[in-house]
């Protein structure tokens, strides 16, 4: 089987602890979604996880925009 998981490494570090933590969380959740999908999940479960992930992505981009506005 082919696995397409994302691995956090220091090259992905931005230097801002909050943003780096959010990126790590997004990678973890994306990998979790991939694993669950690869092992079979119900459409309801998939929708719940994707909705949660999309909400977090919105929060993350807002944080990045705020950070950029401070520069």
Predicted model as a PDB file, atoms N, CA, C, CB and O in Angstrom, pLDDT in the B-factor column:
MODEL        1                                                                  
ATOM      1  N   UNK A   1       0.824  -1.193   0.000  1.00 55.00           N  
ATOM      2  CA  UNK A   1       0.000   0.000   0.000  1.00 55.00           C  
ATOM      3  C   UNK A   1       0.868   1.257   0.000  1.00 55.00           C  
ATOM      4  CB  UNK A   1      -0.937  -0.002   1.207  1.00 55.00           C  
ATOM      5  O   UNK A   1       1.948   1.300   0.589  1.00 55.00           O  
ATOM      6  N   UNK A   2       0.365   2.248  -0.665  1.00 62.00           N  
ATOM      7  CA  UNK A   2       1.054   3.531  -0.760  1.00 62.00           C  
ATOM      8  C   UNK A   2       0.548   4.459   0.319  1.00 62.00           C  
ATOM      9  CB  UNK A   2       0.860   4.163  -2.149  1.00 62.00           C  
ATOM     10  O   UNK A   2      -0.658   4.671   0.439  1.00 62.00           O  
ATOM     11  N   UNK A   3       1.453   5.016   1.108  1.00 69.00           N  
ATOM     12  CA  UNK A   3       1.083   5.950   2.168  1.00 69.00           C  
ATOM     13  C   UNK A   3       1.571   7.332   1.786  1.00 69.00           C  
ATOM     14  CB  UNK A   3       1.672   5.514   3.541  1.00 69.00           C  
ATOM     15  O   UNK A   3       2.699   7.504   1.324  1.00 69.00           O  
ATOM     16  N   UNK A   4       0.713   8.307   1.982  1.00 76.00           N  
ATOM     17  CA  UNK A   4       1.057   9.669   1.614  1.00 76.00           C  
ATOM     18  C   UNK A   4       0.899  10.582   2.823  1.00 76.00           C  
ATOM     19  CB  UNK A   4       0.181  10.157   0.443  1.00 76.00           C  
ATOM     20  O   UNK A   4       0.152  11.559   2.773  1.00 76.00           O  
ATOM     21  N   UNK A   5       1.588  10.272   3.888  1.00 88.00           N  
ATOM     22  CA  UNK A   5       1.502  11.068   5.093  1.00 88.00           C  
ATOM     23  C   UNK A   5       2.492  12.226   5.024  1.00 88.00           C  
ATOM     24  CB  UNK A   5       1.762  10.202   6.333  1.00 88.00           C  
ATOM     25  O   UNK A   5       3.523  12.140   4.356  1.00 88.00           O  
ATOM     26  N   UNK A   6       2.170  13.291   5.711  1.00 90.00           N  
ATOM     27  CA  UNK A   6       3.038  14.456   5.779  1.00 90.00           C  
ATOM     28  C   UNK A   6       3.868  14.336   7.047  1.00 90.00           C  
ATOM     29  CB  UNK A   6       2.216  15.791   5.757  1.00 90.00           C  
ATOM     30  O   UNK A   6       3.333  14.018   8.109  1.00 90.00           O  
ATOM     31  N   UNK A   7       5.146  14.581   6.951  1.00 91.00           N  
ATOM     32  CA  UNK A   7       6.036  14.504   8.096  1.00 91.00           C  
ATOM     33  C   UNK A   7       6.553  15.898   8.427  1.00 91.00           C  
ATOM     34  CB  UNK A   7       7.208  13.533   7.821  1.00 91.00           C  
ATOM     35  O   UNK A   7       7.124  16.579   7.574  1.00 91.00           O  
ATOM     36  N   UNK A   8       6.348  16.313   9.672  1.00 91.00           N  
ATOM     37  CA  UNK A   8       6.875  17.606  10.123  1.00 91.00           C  
ATOM     38  C   UNK A   8       8.398  17.518  10.180  1.00 91.00           C  
ATOM     39  CB  UNK A   8       6.286  18.006  11.523  1.00 91.00           C  
ATOM     40  O   UNK A   8       8.959  16.528  10.650  1.00 91.00           O  
ATOM     41  N   UNK A   9       9.053  18.566   9.694  1.00 91.00           N  
ATOM     42  CA  UNK A   9      10.503  18.649   9.858  1.00 91.00           C  
ATOM     43  C   UNK A   9      10.876  20.116  10.048  1.00 91.00           C  
ATOM     44  CB  UNK A   9      11.256  18.028   8.626  1.00 91.00           C  
ATOM     45  O   UNK A   9      10.056  21.006   9.825  1.00 91.00           O  
ATOM     46  N   UNK A  10      12.079  20.352  10.448  1.00 92.00           N  
ATOM     47  CA  UNK A  10      12.523  21.702  10.786  1.00 92.00           C  
ATOM     48  C   UNK A  10      12.480  22.659   9.593  1.00 92.00           C  
ATOM     49  CB  UNK A  10      13.926  21.651  11.341  1.00 92.00           C  
ATOM     50  O   UNK A  10      12.411  23.873   9.788  1.00 92.00           O  
ATOM     51  N   UNK A  11      12.519  22.143   8.373  1.00 93.00           N  
ATOM     52  CA  UNK A  11      12.417  22.996   7.184  1.00 93.00           C  
ATOM     53  C   UNK A  11      11.056  23.685   7.102  1.00 93.00           C  
ATOM     54  CB  UNK A  11      12.657  22.169   5.917  1.00 93.00           C  
ATOM     55  O   UNK A  11      10.919  24.704   6.426  1.00 93.00           O  
ATOM     56  N   UNK A  12      10.055  23.140   7.780  1.00 93.00           N  
ATOM     57  CA  UNK A  12       8.710  23.715   7.760  1.00 93.00           C  
ATOM     58  C   UNK A  12       8.520  24.791   8.824  1.00 93.00           C  
ATOM     59  CB  UNK A  12       7.680  22.622   7.952  1.00 93.00           C  
ATOM     60  O   UNK A  12       7.512  25.498   8.820  1.00 93.00           O  
ATOM     61  N   UNK A  13       9.470  24.916   9.724  1.00 94.00           N  
ATOM     62  CA  UNK A  13       9.368  25.875  10.831  1.00 94.00           C  
ATOM     63  C   UNK A  13       9.383  27.305  10.287  1.00 94.00           C  
ATOM     64  CB  UNK A  13      10.528  25.669  11.849  1.00 94.00           C  
ATOM     65  O   UNK A  13      10.202  27.657   9.438  1.00 94.00           O  
ATOM     66  N   UNK A  14       8.456  28.118  10.800  1.00 91.00           N  
ATOM     67  CA  UNK A  14       8.376  29.527  10.381  1.00 91.00           C  
ATOM     68  C   UNK A  14       9.156  30.444  11.319  1.00 91.00           C  
ATOM     69  CB  UNK A  14       6.914  29.979  10.319  1.00 91.00           C  
ATOM     70  O   UNK A  14       9.545  31.548  10.937  1.00 91.00           O  
ATOM     71  N   UNK A  15       9.380  29.984  12.541  1.00 90.00           N  
ATOM     72  CA  UNK A  15      10.036  30.821  13.534  1.00 90.00           C  
ATOM     73  C   UNK A  15       9.055  31.433  14.515  1.00 90.00           C  
ATOM     74  CB  UNK A  15      10.815  31.908  12.855  1.00 90.00           C  
ATOM     75  O   UNK A  15       9.465  31.998  15.529  1.00 90.00           O  
ATOM     76  N   UNK A  16       7.767  31.328  14.229  1.00 90.00           N  
ATOM     77  CA  UNK A  16       6.732  31.797  15.152  1.00 90.00           C  
ATOM     78  C   UNK A  16       6.127  30.558  15.812  1.00 90.00           C  
ATOM     79  CB  UNK A  16       5.624  32.661  14.406  1.00 90.00           C  
ATOM     80  O   UNK A  16       5.547  29.703  15.142  1.00 90.00           O  
ATOM     81  N   UNK A  17       6.270  30.476  17.130  1.00 93.00           N  
ATOM     82  CA  UNK A  17       5.832  29.269  17.847  1.00 93.00           C  
ATOM     83  C   UNK A  17       4.346  28.971  17.668  1.00 93.00           C  
ATOM     84  CB  UNK A  17       6.136  29.413  19.322  1.00 93.00           C  
ATOM     85  O   UNK A  17       3.959  27.814  17.506  1.00 93.00           O  
ATOM     86  N   UNK A  18       3.513  30.010  17.695  1.00 90.00           N  
ATOM     87  CA  UNK A  18       2.069  29.794  17.545  1.00 90.00           C  
ATOM     88  C   UNK A  18       1.752  29.222  16.164  1.00 90.00           C  
ATOM     89  CB  UNK A  18       1.297  31.114  17.765  1.00 90.00           C  
ATOM     90  O   UNK A  18       0.999  28.255  16.051  1.00 90.00           O  
ATOM     91  N   UNK A  19       2.317  29.807  15.130  1.00 92.00           N  
ATOM     92  CA  UNK A  19       2.053  29.344  13.761  1.00 92.00           C  
ATOM     93  C   UNK A  19       2.631  27.945  13.557  1.00 92.00           C  
ATOM     94  CB  UNK A  19       2.653  30.329  12.722  1.00 92.00           C  
ATOM     95  O   UNK A  19       1.990  27.090  12.946  1.00 92.00           O  
ATOM     96  N   UNK A  20       3.842  27.711  14.070  1.00 94.00           N  
ATOM     97  CA  UNK A  20       4.437  26.379  13.936  1.00 94.00           C  
ATOM     98  C   UNK A  20       3.578  25.322  14.625  1.00 94.00           C  
ATOM     99  CB  UNK A  20       5.857  26.365  14.523  1.00 94.00           C  
ATOM    100  O   UNK A  20       3.378  24.232  14.088  1.00 94.00           O  
ATOM    101  N   UNK A  21       3.071  25.645  15.814  1.00 94.00           N  
ATOM    102  CA  UNK A  21       2.198  24.712  16.527  1.00 94.00           C  
ATOM    103  C   UNK A  21       0.938  24.427  15.709  1.00 94.00           C  
ATOM    104  CB  UNK A  21       1.821  25.275  17.915  1.00 94.00           C  
ATOM    105  O   UNK A  21       0.499  23.281  15.608  1.00 94.00           O  
ATOM    106  N   UNK A  22       0.366  25.473  15.131  1.00 93.00           N  
ATOM    107  CA  UNK A  22      -0.833  25.289  14.299  1.00 93.00           C  
ATOM    108  C   UNK A  22      -0.519  24.439  13.076  1.00 93.00           C  
ATOM    109  CB  UNK A  22      -1.403  26.651  13.861  1.00 93.00           C  
ATOM    110  O   UNK A  22      -1.319  23.580  12.705  1.00 93.00           O  
ATOM    111  N   UNK A  23       0.626  24.660  12.445  1.00 93.00           N  
ATOM    112  CA  UNK A  23       1.008  23.848  11.289  1.00 93.00           C  
ATOM    113  C   UNK A  23       1.172  22.384  11.697  1.00 93.00           C  
ATOM    114  CB  UNK A  23       2.316  24.381  10.660  1.00 93.00           C  
ATOM    115  O   UNK A  23       0.740  21.486  10.975  1.00 93.00           O  
ATOM    116  N   UNK A  24       1.795  22.141  12.854  1.00 94.00           N  
ATOM    117  CA  UNK A  24       1.960  20.762  13.336  1.00 94.00           C  
ATOM    118  C   UNK A  24       0.594  20.107  13.556  1.00 94.00           C  
ATOM    119  CB  UNK A  24       2.786  20.737  14.652  1.00 94.00           C  
ATOM    120  O   UNK A  24       0.386  18.953  13.183  1.00 94.00           O  
ATOM    121  N   UNK A  25      -0.335  20.851  14.162  1.00 92.00           N  
ATOM    122  CA  UNK A  25      -1.678  20.321  14.407  1.00 92.00           C  
ATOM    123  C   UNK A  25      -2.370  19.998  13.075  1.00 92.00           C  
ATOM    124  CB  UNK A  25      -2.524  21.334  15.226  1.00 92.00           C  
ATOM    125  O   UNK A  25      -2.996  18.947  12.941  1.00 92.00           O  
ATOM    126  N   UNK A  26      -2.257  20.895  12.100  1.00 92.00           N  
ATOM    127  CA  UNK A  26      -2.882  20.660  10.799  1.00 92.00           C  
ATOM    128  C   UNK A  26      -2.303  19.419  10.128  1.00 92.00           C  
ATOM    129  CB  UNK A  26      -2.701  21.881   9.892  1.00 92.00           C  
ATOM    130  O   UNK A  26      -3.039  18.640   9.523  1.00 92.00           O  
ATOM    131  N   UNK A  27      -1.006  19.235  10.231  1.00 93.00           N  
ATOM    132  CA  UNK A  27      -0.375  18.046   9.660  1.00 93.00           C  
ATOM    133  C   UNK A  27      -0.883  16.794  10.376  1.00 93.00           C  
ATOM    134  CB  UNK A  27       1.170  18.141   9.762  1.00 93.00           C  
ATOM    135  O   UNK A  27      -1.227  15.805   9.728  1.00 93.00           O  
ATOM    136  N   UNK A  28      -0.932  16.833  11.708  1.00 91.00           N  
ATOM    137  CA  UNK A  28      -1.426  15.679  12.477  1.00 91.00           C  
ATOM    138  C   UNK A  28      -2.855  15.320  12.076  1.00 91.00           C  
ATOM    139  CB  UNK A  28      -1.366  15.974  13.988  1.00 91.00           C  
ATOM    140  O   UNK A  28      -3.168  14.150  11.857  1.00 91.00           O  
ATOM    141  N   UNK A  29      -3.713  16.325  11.981  1.00 89.00           N  
ATOM    142  CA  UNK A  29      -5.110  16.068  11.663  1.00 89.00           C  
ATOM    143  C   UNK A  29      -5.295  15.597  10.218  1.00 89.00           C  
ATOM    144  CB  UNK A  29      -5.934  17.319  11.908  1.00 89.00           C  
ATOM    145  O   UNK A  29      -6.140  14.747   9.938  1.00 89.00           O  
ATOM    146  N   UNK A  30      -4.502  16.153   9.313  1.00 90.00           N  
ATOM    147  CA  UNK A  30      -4.555  15.716   7.914  1.00 90.00           C  
ATOM    148  C   UNK A  30      -4.109  14.262   7.806  1.00 90.00           C  
ATOM    149  CB  UNK A  30      -3.668  16.621   7.019  1.00 90.00           C  
ATOM    150  O   UNK A  30      -4.728  13.471   7.094  1.00 90.00           O  
ATOM    151  N   UNK A  31      -3.048  13.911   8.503  1.00 90.00           N  
ATOM    152  CA  UNK A  31      -2.586  12.521   8.513  1.00 90.00           C  
ATOM    153  C   UNK A  31      -3.634  11.602   9.132  1.00 90.00           C  
ATOM    154  CB  UNK A  31      -1.262  12.401   9.281  1.00 90.00           C  
ATOM    155  O   UNK A  31      -3.848  10.488   8.654  1.00 90.00           O  
ATOM    156  N   UNK A  32      -4.283  12.068  10.189  1.00 87.00           N  
ATOM    157  CA  UNK A  32      -5.335  11.276  10.843  1.00 87.00           C  
ATOM    158  C   UNK A  32      -6.495  11.028   9.867  1.00 87.00           C  
ATOM    159  CB  UNK A  32      -5.849  12.001  12.125  1.00 87.00           C  
ATOM    160  O   UNK A  32      -7.000   9.911   9.762  1.00 87.00           O  
ATOM    161  N   UNK A  33      -6.899  12.067   9.170  1.00 88.00           N  
ATOM    162  CA  UNK A  33      -7.978  11.928   8.192  1.00 88.00           C  
ATOM    163  C   UNK A  33      -7.584  10.943   7.093  1.00 88.00           C  
ATOM    164  CB  UNK A  33      -8.332  13.297   7.580  1.00 88.00           C  
ATOM    165  O   UNK A  33      -8.390  10.107   6.684  1.00 88.00           O  
ATOM    166  N   UNK A  34      -6.364  11.043   6.625  1.00 88.00           N  
ATOM    167  CA  UNK A  34      -5.884  10.133   5.593  1.00 88.00           C  
ATOM    168  C   UNK A  34      -5.920   8.681   6.080  1.00 88.00           C  
ATOM    169  CB  UNK A  34      -4.461  10.515   5.169  1.00 88.00           C  
ATOM    170  O   UNK A  34      -6.395   7.791   5.375  1.00 88.00           O  
ATOM    171  N   UNK A  35      -5.415   8.460   7.288  1.00 86.00           N  
ATOM    172  CA  UNK A  35      -5.401   7.095   7.842  1.00 86.00           C  
ATOM    173  C   UNK A  35      -6.816   6.542   7.996  1.00 86.00           C  
ATOM    174  CB  UNK A  35      -4.684   7.077   9.202  1.00 86.00           C  
ATOM    175  O   UNK A  35      -7.081   5.390   7.651  1.00 86.00           O  
ATOM    176  N   UNK A  36      -7.713   7.364   8.513  1.00 85.00           N  
ATOM    177  CA  UNK A  36      -9.097   6.908   8.681  1.00 85.00           C  
ATOM    178  C   UNK A  36      -9.746   6.603   7.336  1.00 85.00           C  
ATOM    179  CB  UNK A  36      -9.918   7.960   9.431  1.00 85.00           C  
ATOM    180  O   UNK A  36     -10.461   5.611   7.195  1.00 85.00           O  
ATOM    181  N   UNK A  37      -9.493   7.465   6.346  1.00 84.00           N  
ATOM    182  CA  UNK A  37     -10.065   7.239   5.019  1.00 84.00           C  
ATOM    183  C   UNK A  37      -9.490   5.973   4.392  1.00 84.00           C  
ATOM    184  CB  UNK A  37      -9.806   8.448   4.106  1.00 84.00           C  
ATOM    185  O   UNK A  37     -10.209   5.214   3.742  1.00 84.00           O  
ATOM    186  N   UNK A  38      -8.202   5.749   4.586  1.00 85.00           N  
ATOM    187  CA  UNK A  38      -7.557   4.561   4.023  1.00 85.00           C  
ATOM    188  C   UNK A  38      -8.083   3.284   4.649  1.00 85.00           C  
ATOM    189  CB  UNK A  38      -6.054   4.639   4.209  1.00 85.00           C  
ATOM    190  O   UNK A  38      -8.091   2.230   4.013  1.00 85.00           O  
ATOM    191  N   UNK A  39      -8.525   3.378   5.906  1.00 85.00           N  
ATOM    192  CA  UNK A  39      -9.027   2.202   6.616  1.00 85.00           C  
ATOM    193  C   UNK A  39     -10.544   2.113   6.617  1.00 85.00           C  
ATOM    194  CB  UNK A  39      -8.528   2.209   8.031  1.00 85.00           C  
ATOM    195  O   UNK A  39     -11.120   1.239   7.264  1.00 85.00           O  
ATOM    196  N   UNK A  40     -11.180   3.006   5.903  1.00 87.00           N  
ATOM    197  CA  UNK A  40     -12.631   2.998   5.805  1.00 87.00           C  
ATOM    198  C   UNK A  40     -13.280   3.779   6.931  1.00 87.00           C  
ATOM    199  CB  UNK A  40     -13.144   1.581   5.803  1.00 87.00           C  
ATOM    200  O   UNK A  40     -13.009   3.532   8.107  1.00 87.00           O  
ATOM    201  N   UNK A  41     -14.115   4.698   6.578  1.00 84.00           N  
ATOM    202  CA  UNK A  41     -14.872   5.453   7.570  1.00 84.00           C  
ATOM    203  C   UNK A  41     -16.224   5.770   6.980  1.00 84.00           C  
ATOM    204  CB  UNK A  41     -14.128   6.754   7.999  1.00 84.00           C  
ATOM    205  O   UNK A  41     -16.406   5.762   5.762  1.00 84.00           O  
ATOM    206  N   UNK A  42     -17.151   6.043   7.839  1.00 87.00           N  
ATOM    207  CA  UNK A  42     -18.494   6.363   7.375  1.00 87.00           C  
ATOM    208  C   UNK A  42     -18.512   7.785   6.800  1.00 87.00           C  
ATOM    209  CB  UNK A  42     -19.524   6.221   8.531  1.00 87.00           C  
ATOM    210  O   UNK A  42     -17.690   8.616   7.184  1.00 87.00           O  
ATOM    211  N   UNK A  43     -19.431   8.063   5.897  1.00 85.00           N  
ATOM    212  CA  UNK A  43     -19.557   9.430   5.371  1.00 85.00           C  
ATOM    213  C   UNK A  43     -19.803  10.458   6.476  1.00 85.00           C  
ATOM    214  CB  UNK A  43     -20.691   9.494   4.355  1.00 85.00           C  
ATOM    215  O   UNK A  43     -19.295  11.578   6.408  1.00 85.00           O  
ATOM    216  N   UNK A  44     -20.576  10.083   7.488  1.00 88.00           N  
ATOM    217  CA  UNK A  44     -20.837  11.004   8.601  1.00 88.00           C  
ATOM    218  C   UNK A  44     -19.560  11.333   9.359  1.00 88.00           C  
ATOM    219  CB  UNK A  44     -21.871  10.407   9.559  1.00 88.00           C  
ATOM    220  O   UNK A  44     -19.312  12.488   9.704  1.00 88.00           O  
ATOM    221  N   UNK A  45     -18.757  10.317   9.612  1.00 87.00           N  
ATOM    222  CA  UNK A  45     -17.500  10.524  10.315  1.00 87.00           C  
ATOM    223  C   UNK A  45     -16.560  11.392   9.485  1.00 87.00           C  
ATOM    224  CB  UNK A  45     -16.840   9.181  10.642  1.00 87.00           C  
ATOM    225  O   UNK A  45     -15.899  12.283  10.018  1.00 87.00           O  
ATOM    226  N   UNK A  46     -16.501  11.134   8.204  1.00 85.00           N  
ATOM    227  CA  UNK A  46     -15.670  11.921   7.301  1.00 85.00           C  
ATOM    228  C   UNK A  46     -16.110  13.385   7.313  1.00 85.00           C  
ATOM    229  CB  UNK A  46     -15.735  11.352   5.870  1.00 85.00           C  
ATOM    230  O   UNK A  46     -15.275  14.283   7.417  1.00 85.00           O  
ATOM    231  N   UNK A  47     -17.399  13.622   7.210  1.00 88.00           N  
ATOM    232  CA  UNK A  47     -17.916  14.988   7.216  1.00 88.00           C  
ATOM    233  C   UNK A  47     -17.592  15.700   8.528  1.00 88.00           C  
ATOM    234  CB  UNK A  47     -19.427  14.981   6.983  1.00 88.00           C  
ATOM    235  O   UNK A  47     -17.244  16.881   8.526  1.00 88.00           O  
ATOM    236  N   UNK A  48     -17.704  14.996   9.628  1.00 89.00           N  
ATOM    237  CA  UNK A  48     -17.409  15.591  10.944  1.00 89.00           C  
ATOM    238  C   UNK A  48     -15.939  16.018  11.027  1.00 89.00           C  
ATOM    239  CB  UNK A  48     -17.738  14.585  12.083  1.00 89.00           C  
ATOM    240  O   UNK A  48     -15.637  17.123  11.478  1.00 89.00           O  
ATOM    241  N   UNK A  49     -15.043  15.157  10.599  1.00 88.00           N  
ATOM    242  CA  UNK A  49     -13.613  15.460  10.675  1.00 88.00           C  
ATOM    243  C   UNK A  49     -13.244  16.580   9.710  1.00 88.00           C  
ATOM    244  CB  UNK A  49     -12.780  14.206  10.370  1.00 88.00           C  
ATOM    245  O   UNK A  49     -12.497  17.486  10.080  1.00 88.00           O  
ATOM    246  N   UNK A  50     -13.748  16.537   8.496  1.00 90.00           N  
ATOM    247  CA  UNK A  50     -13.438  17.576   7.512  1.00 90.00           C  
ATOM    248  C   UNK A  50     -13.980  18.930   7.977  1.00 90.00           C  
ATOM    249  CB  UNK A  50     -14.027  17.207   6.130  1.00 90.00           C  
ATOM    250  O   UNK A  50     -13.303  19.947   7.826  1.00 90.00           O  
ATOM    251  N   UNK A  51     -15.179  18.955   8.534  1.00 93.00           N  
ATOM    252  CA  UNK A  51     -15.755  20.200   9.051  1.00 93.00           C  
ATOM    253  C   UNK A  51     -14.885  20.775  10.159  1.00 93.00           C  
ATOM    254  CB  UNK A  51     -17.183  19.962   9.569  1.00 93.00           C  
ATOM    255  O   UNK A  51     -14.613  21.975  10.180  1.00 93.00           O  
ATOM    256  N   UNK A  52     -14.450  19.924  11.078  1.00 91.00           N  
ATOM    257  CA  UNK A  52     -13.563  20.363  12.166  1.00 91.00           C  
ATOM    258  C   UNK A  52     -12.251  20.905  11.609  1.00 91.00           C  
ATOM    259  CB  UNK A  52     -13.282  19.200  13.142  1.00 91.00           C  
ATOM    260  O   UNK A  52     -11.760  21.938  12.065  1.00 91.00           O  
ATOM    261  N   UNK A  53     -11.688  20.218  10.633  1.00 92.00           N  
ATOM    262  CA  UNK A  53     -10.433  20.642  10.032  1.00 92.00           C  
ATOM    263  C   UNK A  53     -10.594  21.979   9.304  1.00 92.00           C  
ATOM    264  CB  UNK A  53      -9.922  19.571   9.066  1.00 92.00           C  
ATOM    265  O   UNK A  53      -9.720  22.841   9.400  1.00 92.00           O  
ATOM    266  N   UNK A  54     -11.682  22.158   8.589  1.00 94.00           N  
ATOM    267  CA  UNK A  54     -11.925  23.420   7.877  1.00 94.00           C  
ATOM    268  C   UNK A  54     -12.076  24.593   8.843  1.00 94.00           C  
ATOM    269  CB  UNK A  54     -13.177  23.303   7.005  1.00 94.00           C  
ATOM    270  O   UNK A  54     -11.585  25.689   8.574  1.00 94.00           O  
ATOM    271  N   UNK A  55     -12.750  24.365   9.957  1.00 94.00           N  
ATOM    272  CA  UNK A  55     -12.880  25.420  10.971  1.00 94.00           C  
ATOM    273  C   UNK A  55     -11.518  25.802  11.525  1.00 94.00           C  
ATOM    274  CB  UNK A  55     -13.805  24.967  12.113  1.00 94.00           C  
ATOM    275  O   UNK A  55     -11.229  26.981  11.731  1.00 94.00           O  
ATOM    276  N   UNK A  56     -10.691  24.808  11.761  1.00 93.00           N  
ATOM    277  CA  UNK A  56      -9.357  25.092  12.291  1.00 93.00           C  
ATOM    278  C   UNK A  56      -8.515  25.832  11.254  1.00 93.00           C  
ATOM    279  CB  UNK A  56      -8.656  23.787  12.716  1.00 93.00           C  
ATOM    280  O   UNK A  56      -7.758  26.735  11.609  1.00 93.00           O  
ATOM    281  N   UNK A  57      -8.635  25.467   9.995  1.00 94.00           N  
ATOM    282  CA  UNK A  57      -7.889  26.146   8.927  1.00 94.00           C  
ATOM    283  C   UNK A  57      -8.285  27.623   8.875  1.00 94.00           C  
ATOM    284  CB  UNK A  57      -8.149  25.465   7.549  1.00 94.00           C  
ATOM    285  O   UNK A  57      -7.426  28.486   8.700  1.00 94.00           O  
ATOM    286  N   UNK A  58      -9.563  27.915   9.023  1.00 94.00           N  
ATOM    287  CA  UNK A  58     -10.009  29.309   9.046  1.00 94.00           C  
ATOM    288  C   UNK A  58      -9.381  30.058  10.214  1.00 94.00           C  
ATOM    289  CB  UNK A  58     -11.541  29.385   9.132  1.00 94.00           C  
ATOM    290  O   UNK A  58      -8.923  31.190  10.056  1.00 94.00           O  
ATOM    291  N   UNK A  59      -9.359  29.432  11.381  1.00 92.00           N  
ATOM    292  CA  UNK A  59      -8.737  30.027  12.559  1.00 92.00           C  
ATOM    293  C   UNK A  59      -7.249  30.261  12.301  1.00 92.00           C  
ATOM    294  CB  UNK A  59      -8.939  29.123  13.799  1.00 92.00           C  
ATOM    295  O   UNK A  59      -6.708  31.311  12.649  1.00 92.00           O  
ATOM    296  N   UNK A  60      -6.606  29.292  11.701  1.00 91.00           N  
ATOM    297  CA  UNK A  60      -5.171  29.381  11.426  1.00 91.00           C  
ATOM    298  C   UNK A  60      -4.866  30.533  10.465  1.00 91.00           C  
ATOM    299  CB  UNK A  60      -4.656  28.054  10.842  1.00 91.00           C  
ATOM    300  O   UNK A  60      -3.963  31.331  10.718  1.00 91.00           O  
ATOM    301  N   UNK A  61      -5.617  30.621   9.364  1.00 92.00           N  
ATOM    302  CA  UNK A  61      -5.353  31.689   8.398  1.00 92.00           C  
ATOM    303  C   UNK A  61      -5.618  33.062   9.010  1.00 92.00           C  
ATOM    304  CB  UNK A  61      -6.214  31.499   7.143  1.00 92.00           C  
ATOM    305  O   UNK A  61      -4.931  34.029   8.680  1.00 92.00           O  
ATOM    306  N   UNK A  62      -6.584  33.153   9.878  1.00 92.00           N  
ATOM    307  CA  UNK A  62      -6.843  34.409  10.578  1.00 92.00           C  
ATOM    308  C   UNK A  62      -5.633  34.780  11.438  1.00 92.00           C  
ATOM    309  CB  UNK A  62      -8.123  34.298  11.452  1.00 92.00           C  
ATOM    310  O   UNK A  62      -5.220  35.939  11.459  1.00 92.00           O  
ATOM    311  N   UNK A  63      -5.073  33.815  12.138  1.00 89.00           N  
ATOM    312  CA  UNK A  63      -3.888  34.056  12.969  1.00 89.00           C  
ATOM    313  C   UNK A  63      -2.704  34.493  12.092  1.00 89.00           C  
ATOM    314  CB  UNK A  63      -3.519  32.779  13.780  1.00 89.00           C  
ATOM    315  O   UNK A  63      -1.961  35.402  12.462  1.00 89.00           O  
ATOM    316  N   UNK A  64      -2.533  33.852  10.944  1.00 90.00           N  
ATOM    317  CA  UNK A  64      -1.449  34.240  10.044  1.00 90.00           C  
ATOM    318  C   UNK A  64      -1.651  35.663   9.515  1.00 90.00           C  
ATOM    319  CB  UNK A  64      -1.352  33.250   8.874  1.00 90.00           C  
ATOM    320  O   UNK A  64      -0.700  36.441   9.433  1.00 90.00           O  
ATOM    321  N   UNK A  65      -2.884  35.993   9.161  1.00 91.00           N  
ATOM    322  CA  UNK A  65      -3.176  37.346   8.673  1.00 91.00           C  
ATOM    323  C   UNK A  65      -2.886  38.384   9.756  1.00 91.00           C  
ATOM    324  CB  UNK A  65      -4.647  37.451   8.215  1.00 91.00           C  
ATOM    325  O   UNK A  65      -2.314  39.435   9.471  1.00 91.00           O  
ATOM    326  N   UNK A  66      -3.277  38.093  10.992  1.00 89.00           N  
ATOM    327  CA  UNK A  66      -2.997  39.000  12.097  1.00 89.00           C  
ATOM    328  C   UNK A  66      -1.506  39.181  12.297  1.00 89.00           C  
ATOM    329  CB  UNK A  66      -3.631  38.488  13.375  1.00 89.00           C  
ATOM    330  O   UNK A  66      -1.036  40.298  12.518  1.00 89.00           O  
ATOM    331  N   UNK A  67      -0.766  38.099  12.221  1.00 85.00           N  
ATOM    332  CA  UNK A  67       0.682  38.164  12.371  1.00 85.00           C  
ATOM    333  C   UNK A  67       1.300  39.012  11.263  1.00 85.00           C  
ATOM    334  CB  UNK A  67       1.286  36.753  12.362  1.00 85.00           C  
ATOM    335  O   UNK A  67       2.179  39.833  11.525  1.00 85.00           O  
ATOM    336  N   UNK A  68       0.843  38.817  10.031  1.00 86.00           N  
ATOM    337  CA  UNK A  68       1.368  39.588   8.902  1.00 86.00           C  
ATOM    338  C   UNK A  68       1.044  41.079   9.062  1.00 86.00           C  
ATOM    339  CB  UNK A  68       0.788  39.054   7.572  1.00 86.00           C  
ATOM    340  O   UNK A  68       1.833  41.934   8.659  1.00 86.00           O  
ATOM    341  N   UNK A  69      -0.110  41.386   9.648  1.00 86.00           N  
ATOM    342  CA  UNK A  69      -0.495  42.765   9.865  1.00 86.00           C  
ATOM    343  C   UNK A  69       0.375  43.466  10.907  1.00 86.00           C  
ATOM    344  CB  UNK A  69      -1.933  42.825  10.281  1.00 86.00           C  
ATOM    345  O   UNK A  69       0.486  44.692  10.917  1.00 86.00           O  
ATOM    346  N   UNK A  70       0.993  42.668  11.785  1.00 79.00           N  
ATOM    347  CA  UNK A  70       1.855  43.218  12.821  1.00 79.00           C  
ATOM    348  C   UNK A  70       3.247  43.541  12.297  1.00 79.00           C  
ATOM    349  CB  UNK A  70       1.956  42.251  13.978  1.00 79.00           C  
ATOM    350  O   UNK A  70       3.987  44.287  12.938  1.00 79.00           O  
ATOM    351  N   UNK A  71       3.611  43.001  11.157  1.00 69.00           N  
ATOM    352  CA  UNK A  71       4.976  43.196  10.626  1.00 69.00           C  
ATOM    353  C   UNK A  71       5.133  44.556   9.982  1.00 69.00           C  
ATOM    354  CB  UNK A  71       5.318  42.108   9.609  1.00 69.00           C  
ATOM    355  O   UNK A  71       6.211  44.884   9.487  1.00 69.00           O  
TER     356      UNK A  71                                                      
ENDMDL                                                                          
END                                                                             
